[in-house]
Amino acid sequence: MKRALISDIHGNLEALTAVLADIKTIPVDEIYCLGDIIGYGPNPCECLDLVMKSCHSTILGNHDQAALFDPEGFNPMALQAIYWTRDQLDNGPGSAQQINTRWDFLGELPRQIDQGEFRFVHGSPRDPTNEYVFPEDIFNQRKMEMLFAKIEHICFMGHTHLPGVFTTECEFISPEECDYVYNVGPNKAMINVGSVGQPRDEDNRACYAILDTDAKTVTYRRVDYDRDVTANKIYAVAELSDALGDRLKHGR
């Protein structure tokens, strides 16, 4: 089985559309979304509609959660964006039924999905929604041990927007270091699938991963899209910081 793993779309319709088109060329059996469909970007409703239509399973991200409840730990830029996003979700586009369907979808999202040897979360195995696992955490051996103790074999996650593989040997393997293909062996691993809508690894192309359970591989894919279109939409919204558009161009 081939499963596309997407995460951190953040209301970036152009990036999501490009990634879904790329997925169709493979093709895959299922698409999993690891959260943060909304927040930051200019098209939260449209991205929600596409995820609801295209994804077999979706997990709650911290920005998705913030739209539902009081945001915690958000910086002023992210906080202003989530309040604007809430307003967009409340007021359309679409019919009253479509608006309610989007809210219902968000409200019913699970915090993690366990499927045998695979766990799917947004944040970490310990805190599925909010905990960050950064590449530099490999130097925090205690944290790594606690995280790996929570999983049976492989945990897939997003949240940091930084793709790569954490090993039990306290290594972080970037996609470039494994030639974009990681071979899943018997040892445990935590695999960050990267960000569709707001990459932060200094590569401004959308990022996602393909899990092939037969070949036992995880393949990273980068997809170009018209970032200027998304950025210009952001610049046109007073409640969204221009920095959110600028960072799309630089991938950080």
Order of alpha helices (4+ residues) and beta strands (2+ residues): beta-alpha-beta-alpha-beta-alpha-alpha-alpha-beta-beta-alpha-beta-beta-beta-beta-beta-beta-beta-alpha-alpha
